Amino acid sequence: MTADELLARSNELGADPRNTNFAGGNTSAKGTDTDPVTGRPVDLLWVKGSGGDLGTLTEAGLAVLRLDRLRALVDVYPGVEREDEMVAAFDYCLHGRGGAAPSIDTAMHGLVDAAHVDHLHPDSGIALATAADGAALTKECFGDRVAWVDWRRPGFQLGLDIAAVRRANPKAIGVILGGHGITAWGETSQECRDHSLEIIRTAETFLAERGRAEPFGAVVPGFEALPADQRRARAAALAPVIRGLASTDARQVGHFTDSEVVLDFLAREKLGPLAALGTSCPDHFLRTKVRPLVVDLPATAPLAEVVARLQALHETYREDYRAYYERHAEPDSPPLRGADPAIVLVPGVGMFSFGKDKQTARVAGEFYVNAINVMRGAESVSRYAPIDEREKFRIEYWALEEAKLARLPAPKPLAGRIALVTGAGSGIGRAIAHRLGAEGACVVVADLDGEAARTVAAEIGPADRAVAVTADVTDEAAVRAAVEAAALAFGGVDLVVNNAGLSISKSLLETTERDWDLQHDVMAKGSFLVARAAAGVMVDQGLGGDLVYISSKNAVFAGPNNVAYGAAKADQAHQVRLLAAELGEHGIRVNGINPDGVVRGSGIFAKGWGAQRAAVYGVPESELGAFYAKRTLLGREVLPEHVAAAVFAITAGDLSLTTGLHVPVDAGVAAAFLR
């Protein structure tokens, strides 16, 4: 029952971003259970383990420790200079297998004399915690109901400090942790929840009533937000450039935010000074780095000027970050993890945030929005005064944080790659989109049938993994919009699969001019338009890339009654060679896949091509797949999954020096052997 109550409270608090940010904070409950070894009652602590998110916390995310052993650590605590050793000691306090790995905040929850404890990171609470006169403001806001605790890095000593404050202030329901957040407690789960919400809502009301208007100063002329359509167009053009810069040390995925909160901050006169101070709450700067990169040009500056300024600012940022590391690094500090910014602010346009995957990038942006809210609150009643740089470094390059990163699973082969697949609403395209998504890529599912594209994207996963776009590849504007959608959703594009196609099986004399034009428009012209738009983005990123054409054995095999289809596929096949020769200097590889007839699961075959080809070969349509299989050397039918596997093989890294190649996926058709 204790764990159930804890989970219910955690999920409720974590579901509201006013209470805490994603993966921020932790909750606990103390209770009694039966020791399976002795059969006697044992006092336990259930506490959210390292990592995870309160809003989605399950029992598997809880650490379970024996309370007597945890509290006995007080007697062997070696002092603040060696307190990191205490985290390893938590393992000796686990009950049974102990559940999740205990977090650094475990001591806080175990040592505070209350049955239930919440530690949260609400914007309103952190605003008071980062105000220059935060202690006095806390007293003014709460009286004796909430106490103040000076900044101390999370750990065993902070647990001792809060426990002492609790004993010295019996009327207090919680504390404001300087530079950090809040902690609340109660004797029941409901009381603890109520106390947490009381602190958060009281702080919100205090800031609203006591705060002054326009705490970020006046709007700077020329830095106001561009109109929505211009803003999004500028963002789509800048996203690949910024992503390429942010990926200098390690490939990143991007996220774009142009919310009113962000745009207002970017337009104000205090943008530069406040951004330079950086964030304060450890959860914030661990994801956003100590400070963002800020473009110091008006929104109306020419695009070329903004790009040039970004490049110069990026180099300065990297130099400054290396200097920050060298100022504070100790001999046993973890190595520098990368000097690129996680947050880039462009006035009039919005915020670009970056991470190893889309969720990490999105959450980094959300945390910087939290930081903006914190700065606004602190500036409205006082002066924003985050913890100093040295303390930020001690947390960012904490050995315990390094250990947490080491526990993360190894990335999938296509992690950090952004894929755009055309004709992905069914058949081969759907299989390719699924395979690329399963291997870690972010996927833009493009199809003329928007509903089919949305269905496939939803099958792959949430918007952090896949998005859908409706795209007619014969329409230059639609193709450009699809590539821009990839830039706005994920920061750019790395891997493009030209798969959109159709087939009309007719003899030469029956083939109409419309038949010819339609097939060449979709496959030859469409592939060209997609390749041209995507290559432009890849060049801007400077990260190389992959263009893959789903051609056909018919590109080299002369079969009956498919002059328009075969000629269009031959056009695609030669585009592979031409573009491989042209784009190699940019690190862009261009390869093709030549399948044989893919009958089962194929959108093309389901729309009449199957019946037409069956008639040509004189077999029932239901037996067409088996007919194709019989004429192959391996005697096997080609399925969409086989084509998807070839796309993965050619793009996942093991063939990194291969370009201009056509890979047969036809179970062995001797007449289609490449010469």
ZALUMDREN-657019 format. One record per residue (C-alpha): x, y, z. Coordinates in steps of 0.5 Angstrom, whole numbers, padded with zeros to 4 digits, always signed. Last residue first. Layout:
<pts>
XYZ
...
</pts>
This chain:
<pts>
+0055-0011-0131
+0050-0011-0126
+0046-0018-0126
+0039-0017-0128
+0039-0023-0133
+0041-0027-0127
+0036-0026-0122
+0038-0028-0115
+0034-0027-0109
+0032-0020-0112
+0035-0015-0107
+0040-0013-0112
+0045-0007-0109
+0046-0001-0113
+0053+0002-0112
+0055+0010-0113
+0058+0010-0106
+0061+0005-0101
+0066+0008-0096
+0062+0008-0090
+0059+0001-0091
+0059-0001-0084
+0056+0005-0082
+0048+0004-0082
+0047+0007-0089
+0048+0001-0094
+0046-0005-0089
+0039-0001-0086
+0037+0000-0094
+0038-0007-0095
+0034-0009-0089
+0029-0005-0091
+0029-0008-0098
+0028-0015-0095
+0023-0013-0090
+0018-0011-0096
+0019-0018-0098
+0022-0022-0104
+0020-0029-0105
+0025-0034-0105
+0028-0039-0110
+0035-0037-0109
+0037-0037-0116
+0030-0033-0118
+0025-0035-0123
+0021-0039-0118
+0021-0033-0113
+0017-0029-0119
+0012-0034-0120
+0011-0035-0112
+0010-0028-0112
+0005-0028-0118
+0001-0034-0115
-0005-0029-0112
-0005-0026-0119
-0007-0032-0123
-0001-0033-0128
-0001-0032-0135
+0006-0028-0135
+0003-0021-0138
-0004-0022-0134
+0000-0023-0127
+0004-0017-0129
-0003-0013-0130
-0006-0016-0124
+0000-0014-0119
+0000-0007-0122
-0007-0006-0120
-0007-0002-0114
-0005-0007-0109
+0002-0009-0113
+0004-0001-0112
+0002-0001-0105
+0006-0008-0103
+0005-0012-0097
+0006-0018-0101
+0008-0017-0108
+0015-0015-0108
+0017-0015-0116
+0025-0015-0116
+0029-0010-0112
+0034-0006-0114
+0037-0002-0108
+0041+0005-0110
+0047+0009-0107
+0049+0016-0106
+0054+0018-0101
+0054+0025-0098
+0061+0027-0095
+0061+0034-0098
+0066+0032-0104
+0062+0026-0105
+0056+0030-0108
+0058+0030-0115
+0060+0023-0117
+0055+0020-0112
+0050+0024-0115
+0051+0022-0123
+0051+0015-0121
+0045+0015-0117
+0042+0019-0122
+0043+0013-0127
+0039+0009-0123
+0033+0014-0122
+0033+0014-0130
+0033+0007-0131
+0027+0007-0126
+0024+0012-0130
+0025+0008-0137
+0023+0001-0134
+0016+0004-0131
+0015+0007-0138
+0017+0001-0142
+0013-0004-0138
+0010-0009-0143
+0015-0014-0143
+0022-0014-0139
+0029-0011-0140
+0033-0012-0134
+0037-0006-0132
+0033-0001-0129
+0028-0007-0128
+0031-0010-0123
+0029-0004-0119
+0030+0003-0116
+0029+0005-0109
+0034+0011-0109
+0038+0012-0102
+0041+0019-0101
+0046+0018-0095
+0049+0024-0091
+0055+0028-0090
+0055+0032-0083
+0057+0039-0086
+0050+0041-0084
+0049+0046-0090
+0051+0041-0095
+0046+0036-0092
+0040+0041-0092
+0042+0043-0100
+0043+0035-0101
+0035+0034-0098
+0032+0039-0103
+0036+0037-0109
+0035+0029-0107
+0027+0030-0106
+0027+0034-0113
+0031+0029-0117
+0027+0023-0114
+0021+0026-0116
+0023+0028-0123
+0025+0021-0124
+0020+0017-0120
+0014+0021-0119
+0014+0025-0126
+0017+0020-0130
+0011+0015-0128
+0006+0021-0129
+0009+0023-0136
+0009+0016-0139
+0002+0014-0137
+0000+0021-0139
+0003+0020-0146
+0000+0014-0147
+0002+0007-0147
-0002+0002-0151
+0003+0002-0157
+0009+0001-0152
+0005-0005-0148
+0002-0003-0142
+0004-0004-0134
+0003+0002-0130
+0007+0003-0124
+0008+0007-0118
+0013+0010-0114
+0015+0014-0108
+0022+0011-0105
+0027+0016-0105
+0030+0014-0098
+0034+0020-0095
+0039+0020-0089
+0042+0026-0086
+0036+0031-0085
+0035+0037-0081
+0034+0040-0074
+0029+0034-0072
+0022+0037-0073
+0024+0044-0076
+0029+0041-0080
+0024+0035-0082
+0019+0040-0084
+0023+0044-0088
+0025+0038-0092
+0017+0036-0093
+0016+0044-0095
+0021+0043-0100
+0018+0037-0103
+0011+0040-0103
+0014+0047-0106
+0017+0043-0112
+0011+0039-0113
+0012+0032-0116
+0014+0029-0110
+0007+0030-0107
+0008+0031-0100
+0003+0030-0093
+0008+0030-0088
+0008+0025-0082
+0013+0025-0075
+0017+0020-0072
+0021+0019-0066
+0020+0024-0061
+0013+0025-0064
+0011+0018-0061
+0012+0012-0064
+0013+0008-0070
+0006+0006-0071
+0004+0013-0070
+0009+0015-0076
+0005+0009-0080
-0002+0012-0079
+0000+0019-0080
+0003+0017-0087
-0003+0013-0089
-0007+0019-0087
-0003+0024-0091
-0004+0020-0097
+0002+0023-0102
+0007+0020-0097
+0012+0022-0092
+0014+0019-0086
+0020+0023-0083
+0024+0019-0078
+0028+0020-0072
+0033+0014-0073
+0035+0009-0067
+0035+0002-0071
+0027+0001-0070
+0026+0008-0073
+0030+0006-0079
+0026-0001-0080
+0020+0002-0079
+0021+0007-0084
+0024+0002-0089
+0018-0003-0088
+0013+0003-0089
+0017+0005-0096
+0016-0002-0098
+0009-0003-0097
+0005+0003-0095
+0005+0010-0092
+0013+0011-0093
+0012+0014-0101
+0018+0018-0099
+0023+0017-0093
+0026+0022-0089
+0031+0020-0084
+0035+0024-0078
+0041+0020-0075
+0042+0021-0068
+0042+0014-0066
+0042+0010-0073
+0046+0004-0070
+0043+0004-0063
+0046+0008-0057
+0049+0003-0052
+0045+0003-0046
+0046+0009-0040
+0050+0007-0034
+0056+0010-0036
+0052+0017-0036
+0050+0016-0029
+0057+0014-0027
+0059+0021-0030
+0054+0024-0026
+0057+0021-0020
+0064+0023-0022
+0061+0030-0022
+0063+0034-0028
+0057+0038-0029
+0056+0038-0021
+0063+0041-0020
+0062+0045-0026
+0056+0049-0023
+0059+0050-0017
+0065+0053-0020
+0061+0058-0024
+0057+0061-0018
+0050+0059-0016
+0045+0063-0020
+0043+0071-0018
+0037+0074-0021
+0036+0080-0018
+0029+0082-0013
+0022+0081-0014
+0021+0081-0022
+0028+0079-0023
+0027+0073-0019
+0021+0071-0023
+0023+0072-0029
+0029+0069-0028
+0026+0063-0026
+0021+0063-0032
+0027+0063-0037
+0030+0057-0033
+0024+0053-0034
+0024+0055-0041
+0031+0053-0041
+0029+0046-0038
+0023+0045-0044
+0029+0046-0049
+0033+0041-0046
+0027+0036-0046
+0026+0037-0053
+0034+0036-0055
+0034+0030-0050
+0027+0027-0053
+0030+0028-0060
+0036+0024-0059
+0043+0026-0057
+0041+0033-0055
+0040+0040-0058
+0036+0046-0057
+0034+0051-0062
+0030+0057-0059
+0026+0062-0063
+0026+0067-0069
+0026+0074-0067
+0032+0073-0063
+0036+0067-0064
+0038+0063-0058
+0042+0057-0059
+0042+0052-0053
+0046+0045-0052
+0052+0049-0054
+0058+0046-0057
+0064+0044-0052
+0064+0037-0052
+0065+0032-0046
+0071+0035-0043
+0074+0029-0039
+0072+0027-0032
+0075+0030-0027
+0081+0027-0023
+0086+0032-0024
+0082+0037-0022
+0078+0041-0028
+0076+0048-0026
+0079+0054-0030
+0080+0048-0035
+0073+0047-0036
+0071+0054-0037
+0077+0056-0042
+0074+0050-0046
+0067+0053-0046
+0070+0060-0047
+0073+0057-0054
+0067+0053-0056
+0063+0059-0055
+0068+0064-0059
+0068+0059-0065
+0060+0058-0064
+0060+0066-0064
+0064+0066-0071
+0059+0061-0074
+0053+0064-0072
+0055+0071-0074
+0056+0068-0081
+0050+0065-0081
+0046+0071-0079
+0049+0075-0084
+0047+0070-0090
+0040+0070-0087
+0040+0078-0088
+0038+0081-0081
+0031+0082-0080
+0031+0079-0073
+0036+0083-0070
+0043+0081-0069
+0046+0079-0062
+0046+0071-0063
+0046+0068-0056
+0049+0061-0055
+0047+0059-0048
+0050+0058-0041
+0052+0053-0036
+0050+0047-0041
+0042+0046-0042
+0041+0039-0040
+0046+0039-0033
+0044+0046-0033
+0037+0045-0031
+0037+0039-0027
+0042+0043-0023
+0038+0049-0022
+0042+0055-0023
+0042+0057-0031
+0047+0061-0034
+0049+0068-0032
+0051+0070-0039
+0043+0069-0041
+0041+0074-0036
+0046+0079-0039
+0045+0078-0046
+0037+0078-0046
+0036+0084-0041
+0034+0089-0047
+0028+0084-0048
+0026+0081-0055
+0029+0074-0054
+0025+0074-0047
+0019+0075-0051
+0020+0070-0056
+0022+0065-0051
+0015+0066-0047
+0011+0066-0053
+0013+0060-0056
+0018+0059-0062
+0021+0052-0060
+0025+0048-0065
+0029+0041-0063
+0035+0039-0066
+0039+0032-0066
+0046+0032-0065
+0052+0029-0068
+0058+0029-0063
+0064+0034-0063
+0062+0039-0068
+0055+0037-0068
+0052+0044-0065
+0055+0047-0071
+0052+0042-0076
+0045+0043-0072
+0046+0051-0073
+0047+0050-0080
+0041+0045-0081
+0036+0049-0076
+0038+0056-0080
+0033+0055-0086
+0028+0052-0082
+0028+0057-0077
+0028+0063-0082
+0021+0059-0086
+0018+0059-0079
+0019+0066-0077
+0017+0068-0084
+0010+0065-0083
+0009+0067-0076
+0011+0074-0077
+0018+0076-0074
+0018+0076-0066
+0021+0083-0064
+0029+0084-0064
+0028+0090-0069
+0027+0095-0063
+0029+0092-0056
+0023+0091-0052
+0024+0094-0045
+0027+0090-0039
+0027+0083-0037
+0022+0084-0031
+0017+0087-0035
+0012+0089-0029
+0014+0088-0022
+0013+0082-0018
+0009+0082-0011
+0003+0080-0013
+0005+0075-0019
+0011+0073-0015
+0007+0072-0008
+0002+0068-0012
+0007+0063-0015
+0010+0062-0009
+0004+0061-0005
+0002+0056-0011
+0009+0052-0010
+0009+0052-0003
+0002+0050-0002
+0003+0044-0007
+0008+0041-0004
+0005+0041+0003
-0002+0038+0000
+0002+0033-0003
+0006+0031+0004
-0001+0031+0007
-0004+0027+0002
+0002+0022+0003
+0001+0022+0010
+0006+0025+0016
+0008+0030+0011
+0014+0033+0008
+0016+0039+0003
+0023+0040-0001
+0024+0046-0005
+0028+0048-0011
+0036+0049-0013
+0039+0056-0012
+0038+0056-0004
+0034+0050-0002
+0027+0053+0000
+0024+0049+0006
+0018+0045+0008
+0012+0044+0012
+0015+0048+0018
+0012+0048+0025
+0017+0044+0028
+0023+0049+0026
+0029+0046+0029
+0028+0039+0028
+0026+0040+0020
+0032+0045+0020
+0037+0039+0022
+0034+0034+0017
+0035+0039+0012
+0042+0040+0014
+0044+0032+0014
+0041+0031+0008
+0045+0037+0005
+0051+0033+0008
+0049+0027+0004
+0049+0029-0003
+0046+0035-0007
+0051+0041-0007
+0049+0046-0002
+0046+0053-0003
+0043+0056+0004
+0037+0053+0007
+0031+0057+0008
+0025+0055+0012
+0017+0055+0010
+0012+0056+0015
+0015+0061+0019
+0013+0066+0015
+0012+0064+0008
+0013+0070+0003
+0016+0075+0007
+0021+0069+0010
+0022+0066+0003
+0024+0073+0001
+0029+0074+0006
+0032+0068+0005
+0032+0069-0003
+0035+0076-0003
+0039+0075-0009
+0034+0071-0012
+0036+0064-0014
+0031+0060-0009
+0026+0065-0010
+0025+0064-0017
+0027+0056-0016
+0020+0056-0012
+0016+0059-0017
+0019+0055-0023
+0018+0048-0019
+0024+0044-0018
+0021+0038-0013
+0024+0034-0007
+0018+0031-0004
+0018+0027+0003
+0013+0022+0007
+0014+0019+0013
+0018+0025+0016
+0024+0025+0020
+0029+0027+0015
+0034+0023+0014
+0032+0018+0009
+0029+0023+0004
+0035+0027+0004
+0040+0021+0004
+0037+0018-0002
+0038+0025-0006
+0044+0022-0010
+0040+0017-0013
+0039+0010-0011
+0039+0005-0017
+0032+0002-0018
+0030-0004-0014
+0033-0006-0008
+0035-0013-0010
+0033-0015-0002
+0032-0009+0002
+0038-0004+0000
+0042-0001+0005
+0049-0004+0003
+0048-0001-0004
+0047+0006-0001
+0054+0006+0001
+0056+0007-0006
+0053+0014-0005
+0056+0015+0001
+0063+0015-0002
+0061+0022-0005
+0061+0025+0002
+0069+0025+0002
+0070+0033+0003
+0063+0033+0006
+0065+0029+0012
+0067+0022+0013
+0060+0019+0015
+0061+0013+0019
+0056+0015+0024
+0051+0018+0020
+0051+0011+0016
+0046+0008+0021
+0041+0012+0018
+0041+0008+0012
+0042+0001+0016
+0036+0003+0020
+0031+0005+0014
+0033-0001+0010
+0032+0001+0003
+0028+0000-0003
+0029+0004-0010
+0023+0006-0014
+0023+0006-0022
+0021-0001-0022
+0014+0001-0018
+0013+0006-0024
+0014+0013-0025
+0011+0016-0031
+0010+0023-0028
+0016+0023-0023
+0021+0022-0029
+0026+0017-0029
+0034+0018-0027
+0036+0015-0020
+0031+0012-0016
+0025+0015-0013
+0025+0013-0006
+0021+0007-0002
+0024+0007+0005
+0024+0001+0009
+0022-0001+0017
+0023-0008+0018
+0017-0013+0021
+0020-0020+0023
+0019-0026+0019
+0027-0027+0019
+0029-0028+0012
+0023-0025+0009
+0023-0019+0012
+0016-0016+0013
+0014-0009+0011
+0014-0003+0015
+0013+0004+0012
+0017+0010+0009
+0015+0014+0003
+0019+0018-0002
+0019+0023-0008
+0024+0025-0013
+0026+0032-0017
+0026+0033-0024
+0026+0027-0030
+0021+0032-0034
+0020+0039-0030
+0017+0040-0023
+0010+0043-0020
+0008+0048-0025
+0010+0042-0031
+0004+0038-0028
+0004+0031-0029
+0010+0030-0024
+0005+0032-0018
+0000+0027-0020
+0005+0021-0022
+0009+0022-0016
+0003+0022-0011
+0000+0016-0014
+0007+0012-0014
+0008+0014-0007
+0001+0011-0005
+0002+0005-0009
+0009+0004-0005
+0006+0005+0002
+0000+0000+0000
</pts>
